[in-house]
Amino acid sequence: MVAVVSLLDAKHTRMVNEIIADLERIFGLKGVKITADPHITWLICEVEKLTELKSYLKEVAGQTTSVQVKTTGIGIFTGEHPVIFVPVIRADGFNQVHAELFRGIRTFSRQTVNFYDPDNWVPHISLALRDTTSDLLPQIVQYLNQRTYNWKIQLDNISILKNEANQYLLDETYMFANSVKVG
């Protein structure tokens, strides 16, 4: 499986990583480190030919201008190991990019994860997952509630994270048409 994501800008990467470090230090949570970089996931899929996905994403990125997204509050996906996240507000330009990626990738992928279907998609930035518990949840929420999460983030890339040994590692990044890659 691969994840098609947009990595966050340097400022928001730093902010999210500080929160993740605090959650590890205070609550011992480190499951979110399944990925190295904070991001927003467009979709997760299984493709037979990674080169086909790369070609498609390069083309889409070359025709896409950066998209500003807004976040607010914190959210929780319930379950045995609740996922705690910063919700991303869905808006027209953001939804259009997602719909194009979902439509295009479905034409050659063997499987797309249902959560990323445009009718089900809840875009977010994960803060804690995999090692959270219902017992810890109230304390974590109380801690996170001390901050505000009203951010404006400029998304300027589409990236591929490959699942290797139960970690999602950065494989490739494609900058949007009006972006300048720094570093």
MDTraj code that builds the backbone (N, CA, C; nanometers):
import mdtraj as md
import numpy as np

residues = "MET VAL ALA VAL VAL SER LEU LEU ASP ALA LYS HIS THR ARG MET VAL ASN GLU ILE ILE ALA ASP LEU GLU ARG ILE PHE GLY LEU LYS GLY VAL LYS ILE THR ALA ASP PRO HIS ILE THR TRP LEU ILE CYS GLU VAL GLU LYS LEU THR GLU LEU LYS SER TYR LEU LYS GLU VAL ALA GLY GLN THR THR SER VAL GLN VAL LYS THR THR GLY ILE GLY ILE PHE THR GLY GLU HIS PRO VAL ILE PHE VAL PRO VAL ILE ARG ALA ASP GLY PHE ASN GLN VAL HIS ALA GLU LEU PHE ARG GLY ILE ARG THR PHE SER ARG GLN THR VAL ASN PHE TYR ASP PRO ASP ASN TRP VAL PRO HIS ILE SER LEU ALA LEU ARG ASP THR THR SER ASP LEU LEU PRO GLN ILE VAL GLN TYR LEU ASN GLN ARG THR TYR ASN TRP LYS ILE GLN LEU ASP ASN ILE SER ILE LEU LYS ASN GLU ALA ASN GLN TYR LEU LEU ASP GLU THR TYR MET PHE ALA ASN SER VAL LYS VAL GLY".split()
xyz = np.array([
    [0.0838, -0.1180, 0.0000],
    [0.0000, 0.0000, 0.0000],
    [0.0882, 0.1241, 0.0000],
    [0.0387, 0.2265, -0.0655],
    [0.1058, 0.3561, -0.0647],
    [0.0049, 0.4623, -0.0226],
    [0.0565, 0.5672, 0.0376],
    [-0.0260, 0.6816, 0.0743],
    [0.0104, 0.7972, -0.0171],
    [-0.0908, 0.8617, -0.0707],
    [-0.0721, 0.9827, -0.1500],
    [-0.1086, 1.0982, -0.0568],
    [-0.0122, 1.1825, -0.0288],
    [-0.0270, 1.2849, 0.0748],
    [0.0239, 1.4195, 0.0254],
    [-0.0012, 1.5223, 0.1050],
    [0.0693, 1.6492, 0.0915],
    [0.1411, 1.6734, 0.2229],
    [0.2719, 1.6913, 0.2132],
    [0.3513, 1.7240, 0.3315],
    [0.3213, 1.8677, 0.3716],
    [0.3287, 1.8959, 0.5004],
    [0.3025, 2.0308, 0.5484],
    [0.4235, 2.1208, 0.5265],
    [0.4001, 2.2514, 0.5269],
    [0.5104, 2.3472, 0.5158],
    [0.5969, 2.3393, 0.6424],
    [0.7120, 2.4037, 0.6382],
    [0.8088, 2.3930, 0.7482],
    [0.7509, 2.4415, 0.8806],
    [0.6786, 2.5518, 0.8800],
    [0.6214, 2.6074, 1.0030],
    [0.5255, 2.5086, 1.0689],
    [0.4336, 2.4531, 0.9915],
    [0.3341, 2.3632, 1.0486],
    [0.3917, 2.2251, 1.0792],
    [0.4911, 2.1842, 1.0048],
    [0.5617, 2.0605, 1.0371],
    [0.6251, 2.0735, 1.1752],
    [0.6890, 2.1856, 1.2001],
    [0.7529, 2.2107, 1.3297],
    [0.6475, 2.2113, 1.4421],
    [0.5348, 2.2799, 1.4183],
    [0.4294, 2.2878, 1.5197],
    [0.3730, 2.1490, 1.5525],
    [0.3423, 2.0709, 1.4494],
    [0.2854, 1.9375, 1.4700],
    [0.3881, 1.8471, 1.5372],
    [0.5125, 1.8532, 1.4938],
    [0.6160, 1.7694, 1.5560],
    [0.6365, 1.8039, 1.7034],
    [0.6217, 1.9322, 1.7398],
    [0.6318, 1.9714, 1.8811],
    [0.5190, 1.9083, 1.9625],
    [0.3973, 1.9077, 1.9064],
    [0.2836, 1.8459, 1.9752],
    [0.3069, 1.6959, 1.9897],
    [0.3514, 1.6321, 1.8827],
    [0.3784, 1.4878, 1.8852],
    [0.4870, 1.4551, 1.9891],
    [0.5906, 1.5385, 1.9954],
    [0.6973, 1.5175, 2.0951],
    [0.6428, 1.5332, 2.2370],
    [0.5547, 1.6315, 2.2570],
    [0.4934, 1.6492, 2.3892],
    [0.4091, 1.5274, 2.4269],
    [0.3311, 1.4753, 2.3310],
    [0.2470, 1.3591, 2.3588],
    [0.3318, 1.2353, 2.3908],
    [0.4467, 1.2262, 2.3293],
    [0.5369, 1.1144, 2.3611],
    [0.5970, 1.1331, 2.5006],
    [0.6422, 1.2541, 2.5283],
    [0.7065, 1.2824, 2.6575],
    [0.6079, 1.2665, 2.7731],
    [0.4860, 1.3165, 2.7573],
    [0.3895, 1.3173, 2.8676],
    [0.3122, 1.1861, 2.8782],
    [0.2716, 1.1298, 2.7637],
    [0.1834, 1.0136, 2.7656],
    [0.2474, 0.8858, 2.7096],
    [0.3711, 0.8964, 2.6607],
    [0.4389, 0.7792, 2.6057],
    [0.3891, 0.7375, 2.4679],
    [0.3190, 0.8274, 2.3986],
    [0.2622, 0.7948, 2.2671],
    [0.3646, 0.8189, 2.1566],
    [0.3878, 0.7166, 2.0766],
    [0.4781, 0.7337, 1.9635],
    [0.4305, 0.6614, 1.8384],
    [0.3104, 0.6049, 1.8411],
    [0.2567, 0.5317, 1.7269],
    [0.2406, 0.6150, 1.6021],
    [0.2177, 0.7446, 1.6196],
    [0.1998, 0.8327, 1.5040],
    [0.3285, 0.8430, 1.4217],
    [0.4392, 0.8014, 1.4816],
    [0.5672, 0.8082, 1.4106],
    [0.5804, 0.6993, 1.3046],
    [0.4688, 0.6314, 1.2727],
    [0.4664, 0.5378, 1.1606],
    [0.5041, 0.6113, 1.0317],
    [0.4815, 0.7438, 1.0315],
    [0.5285, 0.8286, 0.9221],
    [0.6244, 0.9316, 0.9806],
    [0.7242, 0.9655, 0.9046],
    [0.8262, 1.0576, 0.9527],
    [0.7810, 1.2030, 0.9504],
    [0.6926, 1.2375, 0.8572],
    [0.6584, 1.3776, 0.8363],
    [0.5084, 1.4020, 0.8493],
    [0.4694, 1.5078, 0.9221],
    [0.3279, 1.5441, 0.9277],
    [0.2751, 1.5742, 0.7872],
    [0.1508, 1.5345, 0.7642],
    [0.0950, 1.5454, 0.6295],
    [-0.0570, 1.5380, 0.6343],
    [-0.1177, 1.5620, 0.5217],
    [-0.2600, 1.5391, 0.5001],
    [-0.2691, 1.4309, 0.3936],
    [-0.3427, 1.3260, 0.4226],
    [-0.3538, 1.2134, 0.3291],
    [-0.4690, 1.2363, 0.2328],
    [-0.4364, 1.2288, 0.1033],
    [-0.5400, 1.2358, -0.0006],
    [-0.6082, 1.1006, -0.0151],
    [-0.5279, 0.9934, -0.0159],
    [-0.5828, 0.8588, -0.0203],
    [-0.4730, 0.7563, -0.0015],
    [-0.5154, 0.6348, 0.0337],
    [-0.4254, 0.5211, 0.0449],
    [-0.4729, 0.4188, -0.0568],
    [-0.3770, 0.3631, -0.1308],
    [-0.4153, 0.2710, -0.2372],
    [-0.3096, 0.1631, -0.2563],
    [-0.3473, 0.0639, -0.3336],
    [-0.2539, -0.0401, -0.3736],
    [-0.2431, -0.0339, -0.5252],
    [-0.1227, -0.0126, -0.5732],
    [-0.1013, -0.0053, -0.7180],
    [-0.0049, -0.1154, -0.7599],
    [-0.0296, -0.1675, -0.8791],
    [0.0578, -0.2723, -0.9307],
    [0.1885, -0.2129, -0.9813],
    [0.1763, -0.0991, -1.0498],
    [0.2938, -0.0335, -1.1074],
    [0.3106, 0.1043, -1.0459],
    [0.4086, 0.1157, -0.9569],
    [0.4351, 0.2435, -0.8917],
    [0.4727, 0.3502, -0.9942],
    [0.5365, 0.3088, -1.1028],
    [0.5745, 0.4058, -1.2069],
    [0.4517, 0.4724, -1.2678],
    [0.3414, 0.3989, -1.2783],
    [0.2179, 0.4571, -1.3322],
    [0.1637, 0.5635, -1.2372],
    [0.1657, 0.5357, -1.1075],
    [0.1228, 0.6339, -1.0089],
    [0.2129, 0.7570, -1.0128],
    [0.3421, 0.7357, -1.0191],
    [0.4363, 0.8475, -1.0218],
    [0.4141, 0.9354, -1.1444],
    [0.3941, 0.8739, -1.2573],
    [0.3687, 0.9489, -1.3806],
    [0.2411, 1.0319, -1.3678],
    [0.1371, 0.9712, -1.3151],
    [0.0091, 1.0396, -1.2973],
    [0.0244, 1.1571, -1.2002],
    [0.0894, 1.1348, -1.0863],
    [0.1034, 1.2414, -0.9864],
    [0.1903, 1.3562, -1.0368],
    [0.2919, 1.3237, -1.1129],
    [0.3771, 1.4287, -1.1713],
    [0.2930, 1.5164, -1.2639],
    [0.2084, 1.4531, -1.3433],
    [0.1214, 1.5276, -1.4349],
    [0.0211, 1.6141, -1.3580],
    [-0.0437, 1.5563, -1.2592],
    [-0.1419, 1.6319, -1.1795],
    [-0.0751, 1.7484, -1.1082],
    [0.0391, 1.7245, -1.0463],
    [0.1093, 1.8312, -0.9740],
    [0.1458, 1.9457, -1.0682],
    [0.1867, 1.9115, -1.1894],
    [0.2234, 2.0137, -1.2872],
    [0.1068, 2.0992, -1.3332],
    [-0.0150, 2.0524, -1.3087],
    [-0.1351, 2.1263, -1.3494],
    [-0.2111, 2.1845, -1.2301],
    [-0.1572, 2.1672, -1.1112],
    [-0.2269, 2.2089, -0.9894],
    [-0.1533, 2.3245, -0.9244],
    [-0.2301, 2.4240, -0.8826],
    [-0.1703, 2.5338, -0.8073],
    [-0.1876, 2.5054, -0.6588],
    [-0.1048, 2.5693, -0.5787],
    [-0.1102, 2.5426, -0.4351],
    [-0.2506, 2.5722, -0.3811],
    [-0.2830, 2.5020, -0.2758],
    [-0.4157, 2.5101, -0.2158],
    [-0.3997, 2.5487, -0.0697],
    [-0.4701, 2.6533, -0.0281],
    [-0.4671, 2.6884, 0.1137],
    [-0.5795, 2.6136, 0.1846],
    [-0.5449, 2.5500, 0.2959],
    [-0.6444, 2.4821, 0.3771],
    [-0.6459, 2.5451, 0.5153],
    [-0.7587, 2.5294, 0.5812],
    [-0.7743, 2.5785, 0.7180],
    [-0.8053, 2.4594, 0.8078],
    [-0.7583, 2.4697, 0.9305],
    [-0.7855, 2.3663, 1.0296],
    [-0.8541, 2.4310, 1.1489],
    [-0.9171, 2.3477, 1.2280],
    [-0.9759, 2.3985, 1.3517],
    [-1.0005, 2.2841, 1.4488],
    [-0.9747, 2.3092, 1.5752],
    [-1.0075, 2.2143, 1.6804],
    [-0.9285, 2.0857, 1.6756],
    [-0.9788, 1.9881, 1.7503],
    [-0.9234, 1.8532, 1.7461],
    [-1.0393, 1.7569, 1.7232],
    [-1.0061, 1.6423, 1.6657],
    [-1.1069, 1.5416, 1.6389],
    [-1.0585, 1.4062, 1.6850],
    [-1.1524, 1.3117, 1.6905],
    [-1.1200, 1.1765, 1.7354],
    [-1.1925, 1.0769, 1.6467],
    [-1.1170, 0.9811, 1.5911],
    [-1.1772, 0.8636, 1.5294],
    [-1.1813, 0.7590, 1.6401],
    [-1.2997, 0.7154, 1.6760],
    [-1.3147, 0.6240, 1.7883],
    [-1.2711, 0.4832, 1.7517],
    [-1.2522, 0.4030, 1.8514],
    [-1.2129, 0.2636, 1.8324],
    [-1.1261, 0.2179, 1.9473],
    [-1.0756, 0.0965, 1.9357],
    [-0.9903, 0.0412, 2.0409],
    [-0.8684, 0.1293, 2.0661],
    [-0.8129, 0.1836, 1.9581],
    [-0.7002, 0.2767, 1.9670],
    [-0.7420, 0.4050, 1.8967],
    [-0.8072, 0.4966, 1.9704],
    [-0.8582, 0.6179, 1.9068],
    [-0.7474, 0.6956, 1.8352],
    [-0.7850, 0.7560, 1.7235],
    [-0.6943, 0.8439, 1.6495],
    [-0.7306, 0.9871, 1.6864],
    [-0.6313, 1.0639, 1.7270],
    [-0.6524, 1.2038, 1.7635],
    [-0.5893, 1.2884, 1.6551],
    [-0.6637, 1.3866, 1.6067],
    [-0.6184, 1.4613, 1.4905],
    [-0.6676, 1.6055, 1.4913],
    [-0.6070, 1.6850, 1.4035],
    [-0.6522, 1.8208, 1.3753],
    [-0.7325, 1.8127, 1.2454],
    [-0.8632, 1.8440, 1.2502],
    [-0.9442, 1.8375, 1.1286],
    [-0.9076, 1.9481, 1.0291],
    [-0.9117, 1.9121, 0.9019],
    [-0.8911, 2.0079, 0.7938],
    [-1.0292, 2.0374, 0.7350],
    [-1.0616, 2.1637, 0.7249],
    [-1.1927, 2.2040, 0.6741],
    [-1.1959, 2.1836, 0.5228],
    [-1.2980, 2.1126, 0.4772],
    [-1.3122, 2.0877, 0.3335],
    [-1.3666, 2.2134, 0.2662],
    [-1.3031, 2.2529, 0.1570],
    [-1.3447, 2.3692, 0.0779],
    [-1.3291, 2.3345, -0.0695],
    [-1.3854, 2.4157, -0.1561],
    [-1.3952, 2.3835, -0.2990],
    [-1.2635, 2.3426, -0.3646],
    [-1.1604, 2.4274, -0.3607],
    [-1.0347, 2.3947, -0.4283],
    [-0.9714, 2.2680, -0.3751],
    [-0.9757, 2.2514, -0.2467],
    [-0.9220, 2.1336, -0.1781],
    [-0.9994, 2.0093, -0.2223],
    [-1.1321, 2.0187, -0.2217],
    [-1.2162, 1.9068, -0.2641],
    [-1.1935, 1.8703, -0.4105],
    [-1.1690, 1.9698, -0.4946],
    [-1.1461, 1.9433, -0.6369],
    [-1.0178, 1.8642, -0.6581],
    [-0.9124, 1.9013, -0.5872],
    [-0.7862, 1.8271, -0.5986],
    [-0.8094, 1.6825, -0.5518],
    [-0.8766, 1.6657, -0.4401],
    [-0.9028, 1.5315, -0.3890],
    [-0.9840, 1.4496, -0.4883],
    [-1.0900, 1.5079, -0.5421],
    [-1.1763, 1.4354, -0.6370],
    [-1.0973, 1.3917, -0.7599],
    [-1.0091, 1.4783, -0.8106],
    [-0.9279, 1.4435, -0.9279],
    [-0.8323, 1.3294, -0.8939],
    [-0.7664, 1.3382, -0.7804],
    [-0.6737, 1.2317, -0.7405],
    [-0.7480, 1.1004, -0.7209],
    [-0.8608, 1.1047, -0.6542],
    [-0.9372, 0.9828, -0.6292],
    [-0.9844, 0.9211, -0.7608],
    [-1.0404, 1.0032, -0.8477],
    [-1.0896, 0.9547, -0.9775],
    [-0.9761, 0.8965, -1.0596],
    [-0.8686, 0.9705, -1.0726],
    [-0.7569, 0.9276, -1.1562],
    [-0.6876, 0.8032, -1.1059],
    [-0.6608, 0.7990, -0.9779],
    [-0.5871, 0.6850, -0.9210],
    [-0.6724, 0.5590, -0.9221],
    [-0.8011, 0.5722, -0.9051],
    [-0.8887, 0.4530, -0.9066],
    [-0.8858, 0.3816, -1.0410],
    [-0.8516, 0.4533, -1.1480],
    [-0.8518, 0.3897, -1.2804],
    [-0.7412, 0.2855, -1.2952],
    [-0.6350, 0.2956, -1.2152],
    [-0.5266, 0.1978, -1.2289],
    [-0.4837, 0.1341, -1.0967],
    [-0.5528, 0.1637, -0.9882],
    [-0.5151, 0.0997, -0.8622],
    [-0.5960, -0.0275, -0.8416],
    [-0.5375, -0.1206, -0.7717],
    [-0.6061, -0.2463, -0.7406],
    [-0.7056, -0.2260, -0.6280],
    [-0.6759, -0.1298, -0.5409],
    [-0.7620, -0.1063, -0.4256],
    [-0.7382, 0.0346, -0.3746],
    [-0.8454, 0.1016, -0.3353],
    [-0.8343, 0.2265, -0.2610],
    [-0.9088, 0.2065, -0.1295],
    [-0.8552, 0.2604, -0.0237],
    [-0.9170, 0.2460, 0.1075],
    [-1.0435, 0.3309, 0.1110],
    [-1.1533, 0.2708, 0.1523],
    [-1.2857, 0.3313, 0.1488],
    [-1.2951, 0.4645, 0.2240],
    [-1.2158, 0.4821, 0.3289],
    [-1.2198, 0.6066, 0.4061],
    [-1.1895, 0.7291, 0.3195],
    [-1.1244, 0.7079, 0.2073],
    [-1.0801, 0.8206, 0.1245],
    [-1.1725, 0.8468, 0.0064],
    [-1.2811, 0.7721, -0.0033],
    [-1.3843, 0.8008, -0.1020],
    [-1.4347, 0.9432, -0.0749],
    [-1.4576, 1.0244, -0.1788],
    [-1.4991, 1.1634, -0.1559],
    [-1.6187, 1.1794, -0.0610],
    [-1.7099, 1.0818, -0.0567],
    [-1.8244, 1.0914, 0.0337],
    [-1.7886, 1.0594, 0.1783],
    [-1.6761, 0.9922, 0.2013],
    [-1.6375, 0.9492, 0.3358],
    [-1.5168, 1.0239, 0.3929],
    [-1.4425, 1.0895, 0.3077],
    [-1.3129, 1.1470, 0.3429],
    [-1.3232, 1.2522, 0.4527],
    [-1.2437, 1.2359, 0.5556],
    [-1.2303, 1.3351, 0.6620],
    [-1.0828, 1.3745, 0.6665],
    [-1.0464, 1.4785, 0.5914],
    [-0.9048, 1.5170, 0.5895],
    [-0.8605, 1.5653, 0.7278],
    [-0.7377, 1.5302, 0.7618],
    [-0.6899, 1.5602, 0.8964],
    [-0.5377, 1.5501, 0.9033],
    [-0.4856, 1.5996, 1.0155],
    [-0.3439, 1.5882, 1.0479],
    [-0.3367, 1.5064, 1.1768],
    [-0.2812, 1.3874, 1.1689],
    [-0.2777, 1.2974, 1.2846],
    [-0.1793, 1.3461, 1.3903],
    [-0.2248, 1.3413, 1.5151],
    [-0.1395, 1.3750, 1.6296],
    [-0.1049, 1.2509, 1.7114],
    [-0.1976, 1.1551, 1.7174],
    [-0.1741, 1.0320, 1.7937],
    [-0.2565, 0.9202, 1.7319],
    [-0.1952, 0.8044, 1.7173],
    [-0.2658, 0.6871, 1.6662],
    [-0.1890, 0.5615, 1.7038],
    [-0.2566, 0.4496, 1.6941],
    [-0.2029, 0.3157, 1.7172],
    [-0.1772, 0.2803, 1.8630],
    [-0.1245, 0.3704, 1.9443],
    [-0.0958, 0.3342, 2.0829],
    [-0.1783, 0.4154, 2.1829],
    [-0.2833, 0.4785, 2.1359],
    [-0.3741, 0.5488, 2.2259],
    [-0.4709, 0.4481, 2.2885],
    [-0.5275, 0.4849, 2.4015],
    [-0.6270, 0.3995, 2.4664],
    [-0.7436, 0.4858, 2.5137],
    [-0.8561, 0.4230, 2.5351],
    [-0.9735, 0.4942, 2.5878],
    [-0.9445, 0.5520, 2.7258],
    [-0.8623, 0.4829, 2.8043],
    [-0.8282, 0.5321, 2.9381],
    [-0.7467, 0.6610, 2.9323],
    [-0.6562, 0.6700, 2.8358],
    [-0.5718, 0.7896, 2.8213],
    [-0.6438, 0.9051, 2.7528],
    [-0.7459, 0.8742, 2.6764],
    [-0.8107, 0.9741, 2.5910],
    [-0.8522, 1.1013, 2.6643],
    [-0.9205, 1.0942, 2.7784],
    [-0.9608, 1.2190, 2.8450],
    [-0.8419, 1.3072, 2.8837],
    [-0.7336, 1.2450, 2.9296],
    [-0.6156, 1.3220, 2.9690],
    [-0.5495, 1.3871, 2.8480],
    [-0.5440, 1.3136, 2.7377],
    [-0.4829, 1.3674, 2.6160],
    [-0.5653, 1.4848, 2.5639],
    [-0.6964, 1.4670, 2.5599],
    [-0.7837, 1.5750, 2.5122],
    [-0.7705, 1.6971, 2.6026],
    [-0.7674, 1.6755, 2.7323],
    [-0.7515, 1.7872, 2.8253],
    [-0.6196, 1.8606, 2.7992],
    [-0.5142, 1.7849, 2.7752],
    [-0.3845, 1.8467, 2.7451],
    [-0.3894, 1.9240, 2.6125],
    [-0.4427, 1.8611, 2.5088],
    [-0.4467, 1.9260, 2.3771],
    [-0.5396, 2.0468, 2.3756],
    [-0.6382, 2.0488, 2.4626],
    [-0.7352, 2.1562, 2.4684],
    [-0.6744, 2.2889, 2.5155],
    [-0.5507, 2.2862, 2.5592],
    [-0.4826, 2.4084, 2.6032],
    [-0.4352, 2.4939, 2.4859],
    [-0.4444, 2.4415, 2.3647],
    [-0.3956, 2.5117, 2.2454],
    [-0.5116, 2.5399, 2.1513],
    [-0.4841, 2.6245, 2.0540],
    [-0.5800, 2.6426, 1.9447],
    [-0.5196, 2.5832, 1.8186],
    [-0.6053, 2.5418, 1.7295],
    [-0.5609, 2.4739, 1.6077],
    [-0.6216, 2.5405, 1.4848],
    [-0.6337, 2.6714, 1.4898],
    [-0.6871, 2.7478, 1.3776],
    [-0.5710, 2.7903, 1.2882],
    [-0.5322, 2.7004, 1.2004],
    [-0.4167, 2.7208, 1.1153],
    [-0.4592, 2.7429, 0.9708],
    [-0.3769, 2.8161, 0.8978],
    [-0.3892, 2.8259, 0.7521],
    [-0.2611, 2.7664, 0.6957],
    [-0.2764, 2.6643, 0.6132],
    [-0.1611, 2.5918, 0.5606],
    [-0.1673, 2.5931, 0.4085],
    [-0.0576, 2.6295, 0.3471],
    [-0.0478, 2.6281, 0.2015],
    [0.0099, 2.4930, 0.1584],
    [-0.0719, 2.4135, 0.0902],
    [-0.0246, 2.2853, 0.0383],
    [0.0351, 2.3082, -0.0992],
    [0.1590, 2.2639, -0.1188],
    [0.2282, 2.2916, -0.2448],
    [0.2876, 2.1666, -0.3085],
    [0.2431, 2.0481, -0.2631],
    [0.3043, 1.9250, -0.3137],
    [0.2090, 1.8074, -0.3036],
    [0.2413, 1.7052, -0.3812],
    [0.1819, 1.5728, -0.3666],
    [0.2999, 1.4791, -0.3471],
    [0.2914, 1.3963, -0.2451],
    [0.4012, 1.3058, -0.2143],
    [0.3504, 1.1631, -0.2021],
    [0.4409, 1.0705, -0.2235],
    [0.4109, 0.9282, -0.2074],
    [0.4856, 0.8782, -0.0846],
    [0.4107, 0.8146, 0.0052],
    [0.4710, 0.7460, 0.1188],
    [0.4501, 0.5969, 0.0962],
    [0.5585, 0.5205, 0.0953],
    [0.5506, 0.3753, 0.0745],
    [0.5554, 0.3041, 0.2090],
    [0.4720, 0.2022, 0.2203],
    [0.4694, 0.1214, 0.3413],
    [0.5800, 0.0168, 0.3325],
    [0.6791, 0.0325, 0.4195],
    [0.7908, -0.0613, 0.4261],
    [0.8154, -0.0973, 0.5715],
    [0.8028, -0.2246, 0.6031],
    [0.8260, -0.2747, 0.7397],
    [0.7407, -0.1983, 0.8411],
    [0.6132, -0.1791, 0.8062],
    [0.5165, -0.1134, 0.8938],
    [0.5500, 0.0328, 0.9231],
    [0.6225, 0.0965, 0.8337],
    [0.6523, 0.2397, 0.8393],
    [0.6155, 0.2981, 0.7031],
    [0.5654, 0.4202, 0.7021],
    [0.5413, 0.4890, 0.5752],
    [0.6575, 0.5855, 0.5528],
    [0.7366, 0.5551, 0.4501],
    [0.8569, 0.6323, 0.4202],
    [0.8389, 0.7124, 0.2926],
    [0.8949, 0.8326, 0.2919],
    [0.8835, 0.9205, 0.1752],
    [0.9539, 0.8582, 0.0558],
    [0.8819, 0.8474, -0.0542],
    [0.9367, 0.7916, -0.1772],
    [0.9630, 0.9011, -0.2799],
    [0.8653, 0.9881, -0.3006],
    [0.8774, 1.0890, -0.4059],
    [0.7876, 1.2070, -0.3712],
    [0.8306, 1.3277, -0.4093],
    [0.7499, 1.4490, -0.3917],
    [0.7440, 1.5235, -0.5233],
    [0.6227, 1.5685, -0.5559],
    [0.5998, 1.6472, -0.6776],
    [0.5435, 1.7816, -0.6351],
    [0.6128, 1.8874, -0.6737],
    [0.5699, 2.0219, -0.6370],
    [0.4595, 2.0693, -0.7319],
    [0.3639, 2.1436, -0.6768],
    [0.2581, 2.1996, -0.7583],
    [0.3158, 2.3039, -0.8545],
    [0.2407, 2.3344, -0.9580],
    [0.2865, 2.4183, -1.0690],
    [0.3445, 2.5522, -1.0241],
    [0.2850, 2.6152, -0.9256],
    [0.3307, 2.7480, -0.8834],
    [0.4198, 2.7438, -0.7610],
    [0.4790, 2.6293, -0.7322],
    [0.5613, 2.6138, -0.6128],
    [0.7088, 2.6162, -0.6459],
    [0.7861, 2.6561, -0.5492],
    [0.9309, 2.6519, -0.5625],
    [0.9818, 2.5603, -0.4532],
    [1.0498, 2.4534, -0.4910],
    [1.1015, 2.3594, -0.3913],
    [1.2242, 2.4215, -0.3237],
    [1.2181, 2.4256, -0.1916],
    [1.3270, 2.4824, -0.1129],
    [1.4025, 2.3673, -0.0465],
    [1.5339, 2.3765, -0.0466],
    [1.6140, 2.2736, 0.0232],
    [1.6514, 2.1700, -0.0681],
])
top = md.Topology()
chain = top.add_chain()
for i, resn in enumerate(residues, 1):
    res = top.add_residue(resn, chain, resSeq=i)
    for name in ("N", "CA", "C"):
        top.add_atom(name, md.element.get_by_symbol(name[0]), res)
traj = md.Trajectory(xyz[None], top)
